C-alpha cells in the first residue's frame, strides 16, 4: 500500500495544552485537517487525551481536543522536540481556521 501524507501548513502560534492535571505551553509547528505538531520540551506520552487552546491572535483563541499520536524528545535540538496530536473531534471552528490558513499565500 502507498503511504498517505496529509497536506500540512506551517504556522507558529502559542498552544497551551493539558491532560486535565498538568498544563504546559508550546508553539505550533504545522497543521493538517486531522492534526497538529506542537514544539515543546513537555510532551505527553502517546495515547494521552489532551485539551489545547491555540492563540490565533490577541483577540481569538480556538479550543480543540485530541490524542497524542507521537512524542519526540532529542538531546541535541529543541527544534525537533514535541508531539504530534490527532485532533478529535474536528470542530467547525478548527476547519474554518485551516481553510483560511491554506488559502493564504504567506
MDAnalysis code that builds the backbone (N, CA, C; Angstrom):
import MDAnalysis as mda
import numpy as np

u = mda.Universe.empty(318, n_residues=106, atom_resindex=np.repeat(np.arange(106), 3), trajectory=True)
u.add_TopologyAttr("name", ["N", "CA", "C"] * 106)
u.add_TopologyAttr("resid", np.arange(1, 107))
u.add_TopologyAttr("resname", ["UNK", "UNK", "UNK", "UNK", "UNK", "UNK", "UNK", "UNK", "UNK", "UNK", "UNK", "UNK", "UNK", "UNK", "UNK", "UNK", "UNK", "UNK", "UNK", "UNK", "UNK", "UNK", "UNK", "UNK", "UNK", "UNK", "UNK", "UNK", "UNK", "UNK", "UNK", "UNK", "UNK", "UNK", "UNK", "UNK", "UNK", "UNK", "UNK", "UNK", "UNK", "UNK", "UNK", "UNK", "UNK", "UNK", "UNK", "UNK", "UNK", "UNK", "UNK", "UNK", "UNK", "UNK", "UNK", "UNK", "UNK", "UNK", "UNK", "UNK", "UNK", "UNK", "UNK", "UNK", "UNK", "UNK", "UNK", "UNK", "UNK", "UNK", "UNK", "UNK", "UNK", "UNK", "UNK", "UNK", "UNK", "UNK", "UNK", "UNK", "UNK", "UNK", "UNK", "UNK", "UNK", "UNK", "UNK", "UNK", "UNK", "UNK", "UNK", "UNK", "UNK", "UNK", "UNK", "UNK", "UNK", "UNK", "UNK", "UNK", "UNK", "UNK", "UNK", "UNK", "UNK", "UNK"])
u.atoms.positions = np.array([
    [0.826, -1.181, 0.000],
    [0.000, 0.000, 0.000],
    [0.871, 1.245, 0.000],
    [0.374, 2.304, -0.634],
    [1.098, 3.563, -0.645],
    [0.932, 4.307, 0.660],
    [1.893, 5.182, 0.932],
    [1.834, 5.956, 2.161],
    [1.028, 7.229, 1.941],
    [0.120, 7.532, 2.860],
    [-0.722, 8.722, 2.775],
    [-0.102, 9.827, 3.618],
    [0.035, 11.016, 3.030],
    [0.531, 12.165, 3.778],
    [-0.480, 13.293, 3.650],
    [-0.887, 13.818, 4.780],
    [-1.861, 14.908, 4.788],
    [-1.193, 16.206, 4.355],
    [-1.968, 17.085, 3.754],
    [-1.484, 18.422, 3.425],
    [-1.245, 19.150, 4.740],
    [-0.076, 19.753, 4.856],
    [0.287, 20.459, 6.086],
    [0.607, 21.907, 5.783],
    [0.332, 22.751, 6.755],
    [0.621, 24.174, 6.625],
    [1.345, 24.626, 7.886],
    [2.451, 25.316, 7.698],
    [3.238, 25.810, 8.826],
    [2.660, 27.132, 9.306],
    [2.463, 27.238, 10.601],
    [2.073, 28.495, 11.235],
    [2.474, 28.404, 12.695],
    [3.104, 29.447, 13.191],
    [3.543, 29.477, 14.579],
    [2.518, 30.224, 15.429],
    [1.883, 29.520, 16.328],
    [1.001, 30.120, 17.313],
    [1.287, 29.467, 18.666],
    [1.033, 30.195, 19.729],
    [1.192, 29.644, 21.070],
    [0.054, 28.672, 21.342],
    [0.414, 27.509, 21.878],
    [-0.573, 26.486, 22.215],
    [-0.390, 26.108, 23.684],
    [-1.451, 26.279, 24.460],
    [-1.461, 25.813, 25.843],
    [-2.181, 24.469, 25.833],
    [-1.582, 23.464, 26.470],
    [-2.174, 22.125, 26.417],
    [-2.146, 21.479, 27.793],
    [-3.146, 20.620, 28.032],
    [-3.286, 19.990, 29.336],
    [-3.881, 18.595, 29.202],
    [-3.454, 17.722, 30.096],
    [-4.046, 16.386, 30.179],
    [-5.136, 16.339, 31.246],
    [-5.516, 17.495, 31.772],
    [-6.509, 17.569, 32.831],
    [-5.892, 17.677, 34.208],
    [-4.584, 17.451, 34.287],
    [-3.869, 17.530, 35.559],
    [-2.743, 18.549, 35.505],
    [-1.986, 18.518, 34.421],
    [-0.822, 19.382, 34.257],
    [-1.003, 20.199, 32.984],
    [-0.632, 21.485, 33.037],
    [-0.751, 22.352, 31.865],
    [0.633, 22.832, 31.440],
    [0.879, 22.825, 30.121],
    [2.148, 23.289, 29.563],
    [1.864, 24.185, 28.372],
    [2.922, 24.806, 27.868],
    [2.787, 25.657, 26.702],
    [3.842, 25.274, 25.671],
    [3.485, 25.436, 24.405],
    [4.407, 25.168, 23.311],
    [4.057, 26.050, 22.141],
    [4.675, 25.747, 21.006],
    [4.441, 26.508, 19.781],
    [4.068, 25.541, 18.673],
    [3.029, 25.889, 17.928],
    [2.647, 25.023, 16.815],
    [3.764, 25.003, 15.784],
    [3.925, 23.871, 15.145],
    [4.903, 23.739, 14.075],
    [4.188, 23.656, 12.744],
    [3.221, 22.754, 12.675],
    [2.413, 22.660, 11.462],
    [1.044, 22.097, 11.781],
    [0.129, 22.344, 10.849],
    [-1.258, 21.933, 10.987],
    [-1.679, 21.102, 9.782],
    [-2.601, 20.178, 10.004],
    [-3.295, 19.495, 8.922],
    [-4.763, 19.443, 9.336],
    [-5.621, 18.928, 8.475],
    [-7.040, 18.848, 8.835],
    [-7.302, 17.831, 9.936],
    [-6.361, 16.948, 10.196],
    [-6.587, 15.941, 11.233],
    [-5.642, 16.055, 12.419],
    [-4.650, 16.956, 12.354],
    [-3.696, 17.006, 13.449],
    [-2.854, 18.253, 13.502],
    [-2.042, 18.304, 14.550],
    [-1.157, 19.425, 14.811],
    [0.138, 18.882, 15.414],
    [1.268, 19.527, 15.097],
    [2.519, 19.207, 15.779],
    [2.861, 20.393, 16.649],
    [3.119, 20.110, 17.932],
    [3.445, 21.150, 18.902],
    [4.892, 20.985, 19.323],
    [5.681, 22.034, 19.173],
    [7.060, 22.021, 19.647],
    [7.055, 22.342, 21.132],
    [7.610, 21.426, 21.911],
    [7.643, 21.592, 23.360],
    [8.634, 20.617, 23.972],
    [9.173, 20.969, 25.118],
    [10.002, 20.034, 25.886],
    [9.144, 19.185, 26.814],
    [7.874, 19.551, 26.957],
    [6.982, 18.913, 27.927],
    [5.918, 18.066, 27.236],
    [6.324, 17.134, 26.428],
    [5.389, 16.268, 25.706],
    [4.704, 15.283, 26.651],
    [3.483, 14.911, 26.281],
    [2.800, 13.824, 26.961],
    [3.041, 12.542, 26.169],
    [2.819, 11.423, 26.800],
    [3.035, 10.120, 26.168],
    [1.957, 9.848, 25.123],
    [2.315, 9.090, 24.076],
    [1.311, 8.683, 23.093],
    [0.115, 8.019, 23.786],
    [-1.087, 8.341, 23.283],
    [-2.306, 7.808, 23.853],
    [-2.963, 8.740, 24.860],
    [-2.240, 9.790, 25.282],
    [-2.787, 10.736, 26.250],
    [-3.810, 11.650, 25.580],
    [-4.982, 11.786, 26.186],
    [-6.004, 12.714, 25.705],
    [-5.690, 14.097, 26.255],
    [-5.662, 15.102, 25.372],
    [-5.323, 16.445, 25.813],
    [-6.306, 17.486, 25.274],
    [-6.363, 18.594, 25.981],
    [-7.123, 19.768, 25.553],
    [-6.106, 20.844, 25.193],
    [-6.320, 21.507, 24.049],
    [-5.390, 22.529, 23.577],
    [-6.134, 23.837, 23.331],
    [-5.487, 24.940, 23.678],
    [-6.014, 26.265, 23.375],
    [-4.975, 26.960, 22.504],
    [-5.363, 27.250, 21.260],
    [-4.465, 27.912, 20.310],
    [-4.756, 29.409, 20.318],
    [-3.716, 30.217, 20.500],
    [-3.858, 31.667, 20.482],
    [-3.612, 32.161, 19.053],
    [-4.683, 32.253, 18.279],
    [-4.584, 32.623, 16.864],
    [-4.098, 34.054, 16.709],
    [-4.657, 34.963, 17.485],
    [-4.163, 36.325, 17.604],
    [-4.620, 36.843, 18.957],
    [-4.360, 38.107, 19.259],
    [-4.663, 38.583, 20.609],
    [-6.157, 38.592, 20.926],
    [-7.004, 38.531, 19.918],
    [-8.446, 38.551, 20.132],
    [-9.140, 37.222, 19.853],
    [-8.376, 36.196, 19.455],
    [-9.026, 34.941, 19.077],
    [-8.245, 33.735, 19.582],
    [-8.983, 32.846, 20.245],
    [-8.433, 31.575, 20.703],
    [-9.369, 30.466, 20.241],
    [-8.784, 29.337, 19.890],
    [-9.561, 28.173, 19.482],
    [-9.213, 27.025, 20.432],
    [-10.235, 26.393, 20.972],
    [-10.041, 25.245, 21.854],
    [-10.343, 23.968, 21.077],
    [-9.408, 23.019, 21.128],
    [-9.571, 21.728, 20.468],
    [-9.121, 20.621, 21.412],
    [-9.525, 19.412, 21.113],
    [-9.087, 18.257, 21.892],
    [-8.494, 17.222, 20.950],
    [-7.711, 16.329, 21.520],
    [-7.115, 15.295, 20.694],
    [-6.364, 14.268, 21.521],
    [-5.691, 13.376, 20.809],
    [-4.911, 12.304, 21.426],
    [-3.486, 12.394, 20.888],
    [-2.517, 12.322, 21.790],
    [-1.112, 12.355, 21.376],
    [-0.823, 11.103, 20.551],
    [-0.373, 11.319, 19.317],
    [-0.061, 10.208, 18.415],
    [1.415, 9.809, 18.506],
    [2.278, 10.816, 18.705],
    [3.713, 10.529, 18.841],
    [4.364, 11.629, 19.650],
    [5.449, 11.259, 20.307],
    [6.191, 12.198, 21.141],
    [7.668, 12.072, 20.793],
    [8.323, 13.208, 20.581],
    [9.727, 13.201, 20.174],
    [10.545, 13.992, 21.187],
    [11.573, 13.348, 21.739],
    [12.487, 14.021, 22.660],
    [13.905, 13.724, 22.203],
    [14.645, 14.782, 21.882],
    [16.032, 14.616, 21.460],
    [16.937, 15.368, 22.421],
    [18.178, 15.004, 22.445],
    [19.141, 15.709, 23.292],
    [19.725, 16.917, 22.580],
    [19.898, 16.814, 21.282],
    [20.650, 17.825, 20.564],
    [19.890, 19.053, 20.120],
    [18.609, 18.932, 19.813],
    [17.913, 20.047, 19.190],
    [16.517, 20.235, 19.759],
    [16.302, 21.368, 20.417],
    [14.953, 21.675, 20.896],
    [13.989, 21.842, 19.736],
    [14.512, 22.181, 18.566],
    [13.699, 22.405, 17.375],
    [12.877, 21.172, 17.025],
    [13.402, 19.974, 17.321],
    [12.715, 18.733, 16.957],
    [11.852, 18.172, 18.077],
    [12.010, 18.662, 19.296],
    [11.228, 18.154, 20.419],
    [9.766, 18.535, 20.277],
    [8.888, 17.620, 20.629],
    [7.471, 17.952, 20.582],
    [6.604, 16.727, 20.469],
    [5.346, 16.985, 20.054],
    [4.412, 15.869, 19.928],
    [3.423, 16.134, 18.807],
    [3.064, 15.064, 18.139],
    [2.035, 15.104, 17.122],
    [0.722, 14.695, 17.763],
    [-0.323, 15.485, 17.525],
    [-1.614, 15.233, 18.153],
    [-2.674, 15.045, 17.079],
    [-3.428, 13.957, 17.184],
    [-4.560, 13.721, 16.297],
    [-5.775, 14.402, 16.908],
    [-6.363, 15.336, 16.185],
    [-7.487, 16.106, 16.693],
    [-8.768, 15.280, 16.607],
    [-9.505, 15.278, 17.719],
    [-10.761, 14.537, 17.764],
    [-11.622, 15.103, 18.891],
    [-12.802, 15.570, 18.603],
    [-13.395, 15.704, 17.276],
    [-12.854, 16.935, 16.555],
    [-12.977, 16.931, 15.256],
    [-12.552, 18.068, 14.446],
    [-13.721, 19.050, 14.401],
    [-13.548, 20.194, 15.030],
    [-14.624, 21.177, 15.151],
    [-14.733, 22.048, 13.907],
    [-15.894, 22.658, 13.729],
    [-16.095, 23.580, 12.604],
    [-15.155, 24.776, 12.722],
    [-14.935, 25.244, 13.942],
    [-14.036, 26.381, 14.159],
    [-12.614, 26.048, 13.699],
    [-12.152, 24.826, 13.990],
    [-10.825, 24.400, 13.545],
    [-10.787, 24.256, 12.020],
    [-11.838, 23.678, 11.447],
    [-11.898, 23.542, 9.981],
    [-11.818, 24.912, 9.309],
    [-12.564, 25.886, 9.835],
    [-12.544, 27.242, 9.270],
    [-11.150, 27.864, 9.380],
    [-10.490, 27.662, 10.523],
    [-9.125, 28.161, 10.716],
    [-8.192, 27.566, 9.662],
    [-8.281, 26.256, 9.443],
    [-7.423, 25.592, 8.460],
    [-7.703, 26.041, 7.042],
    [-8.972, 26.184, 6.708],
    [-9.324, 26.640, 5.358],
    [-8.733, 28.020, 5.104],
    [-8.861, 28.919, 6.081],
    [-8.283, 30.253, 5.944],
    [-6.758, 30.173, 5.818],
    [-6.135, 29.323, 6.592],
    [-4.689, 29.163, 6.576],
    [-4.191, 28.615, 5.248],
    [-4.913, 27.660, 4.679],
    [-4.488, 27.030, 3.429],
    [-4.623, 27.948, 2.215],
    [-5.534, 28.906, 2.259],
    [-5.700, 29.785, 1.097],
    [-4.813, 31.031, 1.170],
    [-4.202, 31.317, 2.350],
    [-3.300, 32.466, 2.439],
    [-2.005, 32.154, 1.710],
    [-1.401, 33.176, 1.122],
    [-0.189, 32.971, 0.343],
    [1.078, 33.196, 1.139],
    [0.961, 33.400, 2.448],
    [2.157, 33.627, 3.276],
    [2.735, 32.361, 3.798],
])
